C-alpha cells in the first residue's frame, strides 16, 4: 500500500512539475516574442519615417527625374535604414535601382502598386535578385499627383540578423 501511495504521489508531483515548467517556458517565449514584436514595430516605424523623409526631399529638391541625383540621394539615406536597397518605380514601369541601373518591371505595374498607397508587401520573390523579400512602398507625391514610388526592400534572409531573439541564449528559433 505504501509503495502504491508513493508511486501515485510521485506521478502527481512529476505532472505538477512538468506542467509548471511548461507554463514557465511558454511565458518566457511569449515575453520574448512580445519584445521582438515591439522592436520590429519601432524599427519599422523609424525606417518608414526615413523613407517618407527621402520621398519629401526628392519632391522639395525637384530630384524626381534626375537619376544621378536620386541615386546619390538614396545612397545617403539607405545607410540609415534596415533596407537592403531602396528603389524608385516610375509611371512608365521603369525602376531606378540604388546602384543607378534602370530596369523595366514586367510583372507588376506602377498603377497597381500606386493604387495601394503607402503599404508593406507580403513575402514575395524579388524581381531583381530572385530572393524572398518584403518591401515597403511610399508614394512620391507632388500637387496631388504620384510621380514615383520609393520602395525599401528587405531581404528575408537578413531579417534574423536585424532582429535577434535573446531567449534561450539565442536558440529560440
Secondary structure, DSSP 8 states (H G I E B T S, - for coil): -HHHHHHHHHHHHHHHHHHHHHHHHHHHHHHHHHHHHHHHHHHHHHHHHHHHHHHHHHHHTT-SS-HHHHHHHHHHHHTTSS-SEEEEEETTSEEE-TTS-EEE-SSS-HHHHHHT-SEE--SEE-TTT-SEEEEEEEEEEETTEEEEEEEEEEEGGGHHHHS---GGGGT--
